[in-house]
Amino acid sequence: MVGPRRPGFDPTTPIVTTGGGQVSNTGGVVETSATGGVTTTNEASQPIAIDAVESGGSRTTPIVVASATITNTGTATVSELSAAHETLQTLGDPQATEALNRVQRRAAVEVPIRARVATARANGRMPGEVPGILRERQGRITFYPADESLLPFELDRAKADGLPRDVLLIARVTKKELEVVDERGNNVKATLYTLRQERQAKLGGCFTGIVDLVDGTPHLKDLATGQLHLLEGTFKAGTVVAGHVDAGGRVVLDQTIAVGESAQARSWTVAAGQRLDPTFPSQAVDEAAAILKNPGLDDRSLVDRRSEPFFAIDNHGSKDIDQAMRLTRRSDGGFVLQYALADMAHAVKPGMALWDEALQRGASFYLPGVNVPMQPRDVCEKGVSLNAHEDHRAVVITVELDSNGKIEKTSSERAVIRSQAQLTYPGVSAFLGGKAGIDKDDHGHDVPKAVKDQLGVFQALGSVLQRQAHQRGMVSPERREMRIGLDGGKFLLHEVESDLASGLNAELSILANCMGASQLAHTGIPGIEAPGIFRVHPPPGPEKLEALRRLVGAIVDANHAPASWRWQQGEALNDWVERVRALPTTEREHALAIALQNQVIGIQVSSEYAREPALHSGLMVEGYGRFTAPMREVVGLLSHATLVQLESLKRMRALGVADADLKPLWQHLLLGALVRPSELSAERAALAKRAVELETLRGPALLTAARALLADLARAPALTDAEKKAVDATVDRAVSSGNSSRMKQKQCDNASTRLLFDDLFRSDLAGIAAGNPNAPVREGTVLNASPGRLTVLLKNPEVEVKIGREDLGDAMLLDRDGAEVRYTHKNGQQCSVLVGAAIRIRASHHDGEKLHFAIVD
Amino acid sequence: MGTMDARALVAAAASAAQALQWDDAVALAKAALAIDAGSPRAWSLLGLAHEAKGDLAEARTALERAVSLDDLDLATSLACARVQAKLGAVGPARALASYVLLKEQNAPALRSEAQALAKSLTPDERRP
């Protein structure tokens, strides 16, 4: 792609420029102000790194401002041309040298920037923060955004020196925009980002670390900070320990968490790679203990629902119970669902170290044999968790539906509940399937009849909601959920059996999330808007769907399947997927059906958190929030905090507070619920505190207190600009942290998969090392093909492996609408592979980073 | 010499291409590839330059190599499909255009060009 030629400029003009004012593109020369200039790098698809502009806060390090959205046209900088001259002198290529001379003489070295506005999502805005990984390979330091629609960009070494490699970093948008010319000659505005390290040192002396041998001497590498502490004694590399620094500054080891080289220790190395830290600051630990001691059950404003038979369903042994439920069937066939959610927003508030930790971590993380919670276990497994047979605070979202699942009424309240049974998904599934009784719960307690009686309603409502989901067009490709676990010191793959109860509960959870989000998206009060957080998932466009139709049709034909397997014109995608799931009668057909459905998965982009409600095309719902995991997701915590205050505002309105007075109250409710007091003036913080305390009042007492507060608000100074923006800033941070945490979890999953592969196929390669040239042959199905690689789903173990061009041969190209890959084998033979076809492969070698596979002829 | 040296030559080749000086772009891209045969950008520039010069067979070879080295470079994938189509390789061209459509995210220009190419290569099934 070559853009229109722009007016050239004197190649002797330095491309790095400085100046005042705004960043702009003036006829090909980029000028920028502030502290830096503009540099270009010209590697393949590498965009432009823009020198530092912005300073950061106390917990971030300003490193470099860069554009994740701008690519240069591939033109050279003066210094690069100079380097090219030197290279050619060594190479001795007269033709290229003359060409290079002509390039310089023609003054073709301009800075024609090609902006690729590839990041504008459905909401038309650039992302405020872009998580990604900084990698150093072959001397180049490149930031790879997690969002694949953003191009990687290269960083100057001097600017990247302070940043860690291969862990998550955040490219945070600056206030500046760069106006550039795109490849079609249009002026385009692009956004500048600054790279920041996500986390700085903290912890007040407590830490978890991994033993690392530095020149043979054991050191302890702090998981949170990466800092190395010298250790005295003998330790096995990779051992994970918890410890603290004593008054004399010495490292004291308190506990061995995992012994070096054990599978769990290897799992910890993955956690360490993402700086996942199980240790909390001492202040946060103290706060957690205080929550455990005083869970707030004496709050007289709570609705007492302890006598009602709430119950929870979760995995066996689960300790962080976010949800419990109560279901009632109305006499008219309708349903009442009371979905109780752990009242995290009561326990964890702005100003607490726990609040900061939640915002920082974003979520709890799960790795094989390792769990790094968002909050200390005293909070998420004890104080706040809706453990059965204990009294706990809850936010109860109540939804009334008719017999067809049409929503009639929804509300939310704070209550105290006592879950009467902790059931498990397999247990409930077996009970509903008539395969087993359900007399004892997961804690060994008897299951009350009032709970057992609800399970039929649970099944009925869940089924109604499942039908609705299909009617909405929700696509449900068949996916076998595999979980990586630890067993006997090795990573192993377990199939998670899809069970009836987890599917039904998923529908109830989606319903509760949608109802919570709906209350925030539509407050029902004129002029009052709630700062909601929504998970959005853009749908594929018609061109993509048409390409998909061609592809699956070609796969069907190439594999000689009946034409009835095709996605028919006029047939809804989810109907076709359902049909394909039911068509196979043989193992081979089933493999083909999986490959066909995999194409549907392949066109989907990732969902993400956003500030504006939009379609979640995976669920086919508009306005999907996340309320059901408040102890494990920061988005849930903030959503709860906002919803609770909205209910408080509604109560004031119902008592007669005029709509005109609601706005200042709402502003202060949000400031109190979402903003750290330290970000506000003392007076403002006090007013905000009074506002949120209104939540505990009812009736005349509430009205009196609200009016008194209004009077004081009228006398208080107007909100400053910073105060006006403080709520949005916090919510934006939660959005960013939530998205980053999902990216981190994905990185953990990928790294865990690599460790799993090492264990699964180690014996295969051991055979080669022992002199057997052939690793065992493994059978599979070609799931997917791209111009550069094949994806194969193995039959046993059931994992997906990639085979790249380097492992196949030359002249690799797609054909048959993408259903076939053709290539020239290294032995010169012309080869062809069909998507959906059976294939035999074997492990070929390990390059130090990953395992490689080759096709067996 | 390694990839760092090749980078400078790739940049110079891109400058030549930017100035529509295709012979120079070819010479510089080839020089880059002599150092780093695995540079997708060098293969891409070589292919684009050959295409501009009308050397379609060479263009196809280079672009197919570029795409196989970096299948996330959708702009080069589309250029490759375009050249394949010009050479009558309808199947590969249509497959690659479809691939671009399946993978692009919010790149309307790329999408419309890929869609037009795929459409032009798709036989009208309504035609007798």
Boltz contact constraints between the chains, C-beta under 6 A:
constraints:
  - contact:
      token1: [A, 1]
      token2: [B, 75]
      max_distance: 6.0
  - contact:
      token1: [A, 2]
      token2: [B, 17]
      max_distance: 6.0
  - contact:
      token1: [A, 42]
      token2: [B, 11]
      max_distance: 6.0
  - contact:
      token1: [A, 43]
      token2: [B, 7]
      max_distance: 6.0
  - contact:
      token1: [A, 44]
      token2: [B, 40]
      max_distance: 6.0
  - contact:
      token1: [A, 44]
      token2: [B, 41]
      max_distance: 6.0
  - contact:
      token1: [A, 45]
      token2: [B, 73]
      max_distance: 6.0
  - contact:
      token1: [A, 73]
      token2: [B, 18]
      max_distance: 6.0
  - contact:
      token1: [A, 74]
      token2: [B, 14]
      max_distance: 6.0
  - contact:
      token1: [A, 75]
      token2: [B, 14]
      max_distance: 6.0
  - contact:
      token1: [A, 75]
      token2: [B, 15]
      max_distance: 6.0
  - contact:
      token1: [A, 75]
      token2: [B, 18]
      max_distance: 6.0
  - contact:
      token1: [A, 76]
      token2: [B, 11]
      max_distance: 6.0
  - contact:
      token1: [A, 76]
      token2: [B, 12]
      max_distance: 6.0
  - contact:
      token1: [A, 76]
      token2: [B, 15]
      max_distance: 6.0
  - contact:
      token1: [A, 80]
      token2: [B, 8]
      max_distance: 6.0
  - contact:
      token1: [A, 80]
      token2: [B, 11]
      max_distance: 6.0
  - contact:
      token1: [A, 81]
      token2: [B, 12]
      max_distance: 6.0
  - contact:
      token1: [A, 83]
      token2: [B, 8]
      max_distance: 6.0
  - contact:
      token1: [A, 84]
      token2: [B, 8]
      max_distance: 6.0
  - contact:
      token1: [A, 84]
      token2: [B, 9]
      max_distance: 6.0
  - contact:
      token1: [A, 84]
      token2: [B, 12]
      max_distance: 6.0
  - contact:
      token1: [A, 87]
      token2: [B, 5]
      max_distance: 6.0
  - contact:
      token1: [A, 87]
      token2: [B, 8]
      max_distance: 6.0
  - contact:
      token1: [A, 93]
      token2: [B, 31]
      max_distance: 6.0
  - contact:
      token1: [A, 95]
      token2: [B, 27]
      max_distance: 6.0
  - contact:
      token1: [A, 96]
      token2: [B, 27]
      max_distance: 6.0
  - contact:
      token1: [A, 96]
      token2: [B, 28]
      max_distance: 6.0
  - contact:
      token1: [A, 96]
      token2: [B, 31]
      max_distance: 6.0
  - contact:
      token1: [A, 99]
      token2: [B, 24]
      max_distance: 6.0
  - contact:
      token1: [A, 99]
      token2: [B, 27]
      max_distance: 6.0
  - contact:
      token1: [A, 99]
      token2: [B, 28]
      max_distance: 6.0
  - contact:
      token1: [A, 100]
      token2: [B, 12]
      max_distance: 6.0
  - contact:
      token1: [A, 102]
      token2: [B, 24]
      max_distance: 6.0
  - contact:
      token1: [A, 103]
      token2: [B, 12]
      max_distance: 6.0
  - contact:
      token1: [A, 103]
      token2: [B, 15]
      max_distance: 6.0
  - contact:
      token1: [A, 103]
      token2: [B, 16]
      max_distance: 6.0
  - contact:
      token1: [A, 106]
      token2: [B, 19]
      max_distance: 6.0
  - contact:
      token1: [A, 108]
      token2: [B, 15]
      max_distance: 6.0
  - contact:
      token1: [A, 108]
      token2: [B, 18]
      max_distance: 6.0
  - contact:
      token1: [A, 108]
      token2: [B, 19]
      max_distance: 6.0
  - contact:
      token1: [A, 109]
      token2: [B, 15]
      max_distance: 6.0
  - contact:
      token1: [A, 118]
      token2: [B, 106]
      max_distance: 6.0
  - contact:
      token1: [A, 118]
      token2: [B, 107]
      max_distance: 6.0
  - contact:
      token1: [A, 120]
      token2: [B, 106]
      max_distance: 6.0
  - contact:
      token1: [A, 138]
      token2: [B, 3]
      max_distance: 6.0
  - contact:
      token1: [A, 139]
      token2: [B, 4]
      max_distance: 6.0
  - contact:
      token1: [A, 149]
      token2: [B, 105]
      max_distance: 6.0
  - contact:
      token1: [A, 149]
      token2: [B, 106]
      max_distance: 6.0
  - contact:
      token1: [A, 543]
      token2: [B, 101]
      max_distance: 6.0
  - contact:
      token1: [A, 543]
      token2: [B, 111]
      max_distance: 6.0
  - contact:
      token1: [A, 543]
      token2: [B, 115]
      max_distance: 6.0
  - contact:
      token1: [A, 544]
      token2: [B, 101]
      max_distance: 6.0
  - contact:
      token1: [A, 547]
      token2: [B, 98]
      max_distance: 6.0
  - contact:
      token1: [A, 547]
      token2: [B, 101]
      max_distance: 6.0
  - contact:
      token1: [A, 547]
      token2: [B, 102]
      max_distance: 6.0
  - contact:
      token1: [A, 550]
      token2: [B, 98]
      max_distance: 6.0
  - contact:
      token1: [A, 603]
      token2: [B, 102]
      max_distance: 6.0
  - contact:
      token1: [A, 605]
      token2: [B, 105]
      max_distance: 6.0
  - contact:
      token1: [A, 786]
      token2: [B, 71]
      max_distance: 6.0
  - contact:
      token1: [A, 787]
      token2: [B, 67]
      max_distance: 6.0
  - contact:
      token1: [A, 787]
      token2: [B, 68]
      max_distance: 6.0
  - contact:
      token1: [A, 787]
      token2: [B, 71]
      max_distance: 6.0
  - contact:
      token1: [A, 788]
      token2: [B, 68]
      max_distance: 6.0
  - contact:
      token1: [A, 788]
      token2: [B, 71]
      max_distance: 6.0
  - contact:
      token1: [A, 805]
      token2: [B, 68]
      max_distance: 6.0
  - contact:
      token1: [A, 812]
      token2: [B, 68]
      max_distance: 6.0
  - contact:
      token1: [A, 813]
      token2: [B, 64]
      max_distance: 6.0
  - contact:
      token1: [A, 813]
      token2: [B, 92]
      max_distance: 6.0
  - contact:
      token1: [A, 814]
      token2: [B, 95]
      max_distance: 6.0
  - contact:
      token1: [A, 814]
      token2: [B, 96]
      max_distance: 6.0
  - contact:
      token1: [A, 814]
      token2: [B, 99]
      max_distance: 6.0
  - contact:
      token1: [A, 815]
      token2: [B, 91]
      max_distance: 6.0
  - contact:
      token1: [A, 815]
      token2: [B, 92]
      max_distance: 6.0
  - contact:
      token1: [A, 815]
      token2: [B, 95]
      max_distance: 6.0
  - contact:
      token1: [A, 817]
      token2: [B, 95]
      max_distance: 6.0
  - contact:
      token1: [A, 817]
      token2: [B, 98]
      max_distance: 6.0
  - contact:
      token1: [A, 818]
      token2: [B, 95]
      max_distance: 6.0
  - contact:
      token1: [A, 818]
      token2: [B, 98]
      max_distance: 6.0
  - contact:
      token1: [A, 818]
      token2: [B, 99]
      max_distance: 6.0
